[in-house]
């Protein structure tokens, strides 16, 4: 729907709970299995 020609404005809100990072480091966790799966070629992202 976001890519539909009729779509003119898209607004997304992501809260801190939606970020994938350990609070101890504060850095994005690229090793998280869900992220690894989402970054694979032709993957359909599932993490949010």
N, CA, C and O atoms as CSV, one atom per row, in Angstrom:
chain,resi,resn,atom,element,x,y,z
A,1,UNK,N,N,0.817,-1.197,0.000
A,1,UNK,CA,C,0.000,0.000,0.000
A,1,UNK,C,C,0.863,1.263,0.000
A,1,UNK,O,O,0.503,2.276,-0.600
A,2,UNK,N,N,2.015,1.184,0.688
A,2,UNK,CA,C,2.877,2.367,0.755
A,2,UNK,C,C,3.425,2.736,-0.616
A,2,UNK,O,O,3.692,3.909,-0.877
A,3,UNK,N,N,3.597,1.756,-1.491
A,3,UNK,CA,C,4.158,2.014,-2.812
A,3,UNK,C,C,3.090,2.269,-3.874
A,3,UNK,O,O,3.417,2.501,-5.038
A,4,UNK,N,N,1.835,2.229,-3.485
A,4,UNK,CA,C,0.756,2.436,-4.451
A,4,UNK,C,C,0.825,3.848,-5.041
A,4,UNK,O,O,1.122,4.802,-4.322
A,5,UNK,N,N,0.556,3.987,-6.324
A,5,UNK,CA,C,0.584,5.309,-6.956
A,5,UNK,C,C,-0.346,6.318,-6.272
A,5,UNK,O,O,-0.097,7.523,-6.308
A,6,UNK,N,N,-1.396,5.827,-5.661
A,6,UNK,CA,C,-2.342,6.735,-5.007
A,6,UNK,C,C,-1.867,7.210,-3.639
A,6,UNK,O,O,-2.436,8.149,-3.082
A,7,UNK,N,N,-0.828,6.575,-3.087
A,7,UNK,CA,C,-0.299,6.970,-1.785
A,7,UNK,C,C,0.530,8.237,-1.930
A,7,UNK,O,O,1.449,8.301,-2.747
A,8,UNK,N,N,0.197,9.245,-1.129
A,8,UNK,CA,C,0.893,10.522,-1.223
A,8,UNK,C,C,1.751,10.813,0.010
A,8,UNK,O,O,2.818,11.415,-0.105
A,9,UNK,N,N,1.293,10.393,1.173
A,9,UNK,CA,C,2.027,10.661,2.408
A,9,UNK,C,C,2.060,9.381,3.240
A,9,UNK,O,O,1.051,8.689,3.380
A,10,UNK,N,N,3.239,9.081,3.789
A,10,UNK,CA,C,3.391,7.945,4.692
A,10,UNK,C,C,4.047,8.460,5.960
A,10,UNK,O,O,5.076,9.133,5.903
A,11,UNK,N,N,3.461,8.151,7.089
A,11,UNK,CA,C,4.016,8.559,8.373
A,11,UNK,C,C,4.183,7.329,9.248
A,11,UNK,O,O,3.235,6.569,9.448
A,12,UNK,N,N,5.386,7.134,9.769
A,12,UNK,CA,C,5.667,5.982,10.628
A,12,UNK,C,C,6.165,6.472,11.985
A,12,UNK,O,O,6.914,7.445,12.073
A,13,UNK,N,N,5.742,5.793,13.021
A,13,UNK,CA,C,6.224,6.093,14.360
A,13,UNK,C,C,6.839,4.821,14.928
A,13,UNK,O,O,6.194,3.773,14.966
A,14,UNK,N,N,8.087,4.920,15.366
A,14,UNK,CA,C,8.769,3.771,15.961
A,14,UNK,C,C,9.228,4.183,17.349
A,14,UNK,O,O,10.002,5.128,17.504
A,15,UNK,N,N,8.747,3.473,18.349
A,15,UNK,CA,C,9.138,3.782,19.724
A,15,UNK,C,C,10.448,3.082,20.065
A,15,UNK,O,O,10.892,2.191,19.341
A,16,UNK,N,N,11.051,3.484,21.150
A,16,UNK,CA,C,12.332,2.894,21.537
A,16,UNK,C,C,12.228,1.384,21.717
A,16,UNK,O,O,13.225,0.681,21.554
A,17,UNK,N,N,11.057,0.875,22.045
A,17,UNK,CA,C,10.871,-0.570,22.184
A,17,UNK,C,C,10.956,-1.289,20.849
A,17,UNK,O,O,11.112,-2.510,20.815
A,18,UNK,N,N,10.856,-0.546,19.743
A,18,UNK,CA,C,10.904,-1.143,18.427
A,18,UNK,C,C,12.302,-1.266,17.865
A,18,UNK,O,O,12.493,-1.902,16.829
A,19,UNK,N,N,13.275,-0.679,18.517
A,19,UNK,CA,C,14.650,-0.768,18.026
A,19,UNK,C,C,15.278,-2.065,18.470
A,19,UNK,O,O,14.960,-2.581,19.541
A,20,UNK,N,N,16.163,-2.594,17.658
A,20,UNK,CA,C,16.812,-3.866,17.946
A,20,UNK,C,C,18.220,-3.609,18.470
A,20,UNK,O,O,19.199,-3.690,17.728
A,21,UNK,N,N,18.304,-3.297,19.762
A,21,UNK,CA,C,19.617,-3.082,20.343
A,21,UNK,C,C,19.620,-3.508,21.801
A,21,UNK,O,O,18.632,-3.322,22.511
A,22,UNK,N,N,20.743,-4.084,22.251
A,22,UNK,CA,C,20.861,-4.410,23.667
A,22,UNK,C,C,21.084,-3.104,24.452
A,22,UNK,O,O,21.885,-2.261,24.049
A,23,UNK,N,N,20.396,-2.956,25.529
A,23,UNK,CA,C,20.523,-1.735,26.324
A,23,UNK,C,C,21.939,-1.572,26.886
A,23,UNK,O,O,22.370,-0.453,27.163
A,24,UNK,N,N,22.657,-2.679,27.054
A,24,UNK,CA,C,24.018,-2.604,27.601
A,24,UNK,C,C,24.976,-1.884,26.655
A,24,UNK,O,O,25.868,-1.162,27.097
A,25,UNK,N,N,24.783,-2.089,25.330
A,25,UNK,CA,C,25.699,-1.475,24.368
A,25,UNK,C,C,25.086,-0.262,23.675
A,25,UNK,O,O,25.793,0.683,23.325
A,26,UNK,N,N,23.783,-0.291,23.480
A,26,UNK,CA,C,23.116,0.794,22.771
A,26,UNK,C,C,23.361,0.769,21.269
A,26,UNK,O,O,22.982,1.705,20.566
A,27,UNK,N,N,23.990,-0.288,20.770
A,27,UNK,CA,C,24.287,-0.412,19.348
A,27,UNK,C,C,23.356,-1.427,18.700
A,27,UNK,O,O,22.943,-2.398,19.332
A,28,UNK,N,N,23.025,-1.190,17.419
A,28,UNK,CA,C,22.137,-2.097,16.695
A,28,UNK,C,C,22.714,-3.500,16.678
A,28,UNK,O,O,23.915,-3.678,16.475
A,29,UNK,N,N,21.858,-4.506,16.890
A,29,UNK,CA,C,22.282,-5.903,16.972
A,29,UNK,C,C,22.097,-6.589,15.622
A,29,UNK,O,O,21.048,-7.174,15.352
A,30,UNK,N,N,23.128,-6.513,14.773
A,30,UNK,CA,C,23.074,-7.148,13.456
A,30,UNK,C,C,23.158,-8.670,13.555
A,30,UNK,O,O,22.867,-9.360,12.578
A,31,UNK,N,N,23.551,-9.209,14.713
A,31,UNK,CA,C,23.684,-10.655,14.885
A,31,UNK,C,C,22.391,-11.320,15.329
A,31,UNK,O,O,22.325,-12.546,15.422
A,32,UNK,N,N,21.374,-10.536,15.601
A,32,UNK,CA,C,20.084,-11.092,15.996
A,32,UNK,C,C,19.580,-11.978,14.857
A,32,UNK,O,O,19.530,-11.526,13.713
A,33,UNK,N,N,19.201,-13.249,15.145
A,33,UNK,CA,C,18.766,-14.163,14.079
A,33,UNK,C,C,17.623,-13.601,13.221
A,33,UNK,O,O,17.587,-13.841,12.015
A,34,UNK,N,N,16.707,-12.869,13.818
A,34,UNK,CA,C,15.595,-12.293,13.050
A,34,UNK,C,C,16.104,-11.241,12.070
A,34,UNK,O,O,15.607,-11.149,10.947
A,35,UNK,N,N,17.087,-10.450,12.483
A,35,UNK,CA,C,17.667,-9.424,11.605
A,35,UNK,C,C,18.460,-10.085,10.485
A,35,UNK,O,O,18.362,-9.673,9.329
A,36,UNK,N,N,19.242,-11.103,10.818
A,36,UNK,CA,C,20.012,-11.834,9.807
A,36,UNK,C,C,19.061,-12.378,8.743
A,36,UNK,O,O,19.345,-12.283,7.549
A,37,UNK,N,N,17.941,-12.943,9.169
A,37,UNK,CA,C,16.940,-13.479,8.242
A,37,UNK,C,C,16.371,-12.356,7.360
A,37,UNK,O,O,16.224,-12.522,6.149
A,38,UNK,N,N,16.055,-11.220,7.979
A,38,UNK,CA,C,15.480,-10.087,7.235
A,38,UNK,C,C,16.450,-9.503,6.215
A,38,UNK,O,O,16.016,-8.980,5.189
A,39,UNK,N,N,17.748,-9.579,6.474
A,39,UNK,CA,C,18.741,-8.998,5.577
A,39,UNK,C,C,19.186,-9.941,4.460
A,39,UNK,O,O,19.972,-9.560,3.593
A,40,UNK,N,N,18.680,-11.171,4.489
A,40,UNK,CA,C,19.045,-12.137,3.445
A,40,UNK,C,C,18.453,-11.700,2.106
A,40,UNK,O,O,17.381,-11.096,2.072
A,41,UNK,N,N,19.146,-12.002,1.000
A,41,UNK,CA,C,18.620,-11.651,-0.317
A,41,UNK,C,C,17.200,-12.213,-0.527
A,41,UNK,O,O,16.928,-13.365,-0.191
A,42,UNK,N,N,16.334,-11.415,-1.064
A,42,UNK,CA,C,14.940,-11.772,-1.375
A,42,UNK,C,C,14.089,-12.034,-0.139
A,42,UNK,O,O,13.001,-12.599,-0.252
A,43,UNK,N,N,14.558,-11.637,1.026
A,43,UNK,CA,C,13.784,-11.855,2.249
A,43,UNK,C,C,12.603,-10.893,2.311
A,43,UNK,O,O,12.654,-9.786,1.775
A,44,UNK,N,N,11.552,-11.335,2.971
A,44,UNK,CA,C,10.425,-10.463,3.283
A,44,UNK,C,C,10.603,-10.051,4.740
A,44,UNK,O,O,10.392,-10.875,5.630
A,45,UNK,N,N,10.984,-8.799,5.016
A,45,UNK,CA,C,11.253,-8.387,6.391
A,45,UNK,C,C,10.094,-8.637,7.338
A,45,UNK,O,O,8.934,-8.413,6.993
A,46,UNK,N,N,10.419,-9.103,8.529
A,46,UNK,CA,C,9.408,-9.385,9.547
A,46,UNK,C,C,9.658,-8.626,10.852
A,46,UNK,O,O,8.748,-8.450,11.663
A,47,UNK,N,N,10.902,-8.178,11.044
A,47,UNK,CA,C,11.181,-7.472,12.287
A,47,UNK,C,C,10.660,-6.039,12.177
A,47,UNK,O,O,10.479,-5.516,11.077
A,48,UNK,N,N,10.429,-5.430,13.301
A,48,UNK,CA,C,9.901,-4.086,13.285
A,48,UNK,C,C,10.609,-3.170,14.189
A,48,UNK,O,O,10.259,-1.992,14.271
